[in-house]
């Protein structure tokens, strides 16, 4: 196992702490995919000197209300270049997706993922939230839910200056001011169209 480059784990394996400890110490691991749909995995990583020292791509899917992305705060991915996270909630409050996104992005800025070039974030609601995605307007027209002051949820993106690509999928329209868009553009000198 000392030459592994790519690992894809589902929830059964994620509940085994020795596996995560071993993976964290591998100097060859470049890509890690963790799928934890509706489970409560133990994603804690021991305080070793080099945690995921060669990790370049990280995929976190199926994050529920229990595992809210705290795995990011347990790793030290100095080489991390690409991050994908898909999170799931079982209720339809339009603020929930934004608040979850803000937490995940703030963790990234805290651990100083200085090499991070690409972020893709997606929100997957339950059937009810998807049904409520379009709001009736007097029974004639439909419109998407709106998340006002979206900059409050995305502010941490400005701290990730190495970013080149950002992809967001969420079940609401995120309202951004012109001022924030200018700030975001000036904070990310490496961005690509």
N, C-alpha and C positions, 0 to 999 in steps of 0.2 A: 504493500500500500504506500510505500514511500515515494513512488514516482507518479502518483495520481495527478492529473491535470484538471479533470472535470468531474464533478460529483453532483448528482441529482438525488435529493432525499425527500421522502414523504413523511407524513406525521408520525408513523410508527417508529422510525429511526430517530426522529428529532427528539423523542422523549428519553433517549439514552445518553446521559451526560458524557460517558467515556468516548463516544464516537465524536462528539463535537470537540472535545479536548484534543483528540488525536488530529482531527482535520485542521484545527487552529495552528498546530505545530508543523504542518507540512510545508516545506519550502517550495514545493512544485505546484501546489494547487493554484490554478489560474481562474477557474470558473466554478461557482457554487450556486446551485438551484435548490431552494427550500420551499416545499409545498406543504402548508400546514392548515388545510381547510378545516375550520371549525374544531380545531384541537387546541390544547394548551401545552405546546412543546416547551421543553427546558432548553432554551437557547443560550444559557449562560456559558461564558467562556472563561476559563481560569486565567489568573493574572500571570501569564507567561511573558517573557521578554518580547518575542515576536509573534504576534497573532495574525494569521493569514497574511504573511509577509509578501507573498507573490500574487495575491488575489487581484484580478483585473475586472472580472465581470461577476456581478451578484444579482440574482433573481430571487425576490421574496414574493411568493404568491399565496393567496388565501389568508392574509393576515386578518384575524378576527378581533373582537373587542378585548379579548384576553391578551393576545400577543399583538401589541400595538406598535411593533417595530423596534422594541427595546434591544433586539439583537444588534442593531447598528451601534448602540452605545457600549457593547461588550467587545467589539472588534477594533482593530487598529490597522485599517487597510490603506497604508501609505501609497500603495500602487493602484488602488481602485480607480478604474476608468469609466465603467458603465454600471448603472444601477437601474433595475426595474422593480417596482413594487406594486402589487395589486392587493387592495384590501377590501374586506367584505363587512358589511354591517346588516343587522337584521331589523332595522327600523328606518323610517323615511324622513327624518329631520334633515332639511337641506343644509344646515350648518355642520352636520357631523362630518361629511366628506371634507369640507374645508379645514375643520379643526384637526382632523387626522393628518391631512397633508401638511399643515403647519408644524405639527409635532415631528413628523418624519424629516422634514427639511431642516428644522432647527437642530435635530440630532446630527445631521450631516455637517452642518456648519460648526457644531461643537467639537466633533471629532476631527475637524479640519481635513476633509477629504480633498487635498490640494491637487490631486491628479484627475479628479472626476470630470469627465468630458460629456457624458450623456446621462440624462435622467428621464425615465418614462414612468409616470405614475397613473394608475387607473383605479377607479372606484367602482365596485360591483355591489349594488344593492340587492335586497331580496325582491320577491315578486311584487310586493306592495309598493315599495319605493319606485320600482320601474313603472308600475301602473300610474303612480302619481307624478311621474316625470313631466307629463304635460298637464298643465292646469287649465281648467275650463274658464272661459271668460264669457259669462252670461249664456253659456251653452252654444255659442256661435263659433268663437275662435279659440284656439289653443295656443299657449305659449310656454316656453321653458321656464322652470324655476330660476330664480336669480339669486346670486350670492353677492350682496352689495359689499363694497369696500374690500374687494378681493386681494388688494395689495397687502392687507394685514395677514393673510394666509400665505402669501408668496414672498414676503420680505426677505427670508433667509436665502433665497436664490441669489440675491445681490452679493452675498458673502462667498459664493462658490465661483470665484473668478475664472477658474479653468473651464467652466462649462462651454460647450459648443452647441449642444442640442438639448432642447427641453420638450417633452411630450406629456401633455396632461389630458386625461380622460376622466370626466367627473359628471355626475348627473344633474349639474346645474350650470347656468351661465355665470362665469366669474367676471364681475365688473371691475375693470382696471382703469385708473385715471391716466390721462396723458402724462402727468408728472411722473407716475410710477414707471410707465413704459420707457420714458427718457432715462430715468435712474437705472432701470434694468439694463438697457442697452449700453449705457456708459460703464456699468459695473462688469460687464462680460465682454472684454475685448476680443475673445476668441470665438464668439458666437458665429454660427453659420446659418444661412437662410434655410 
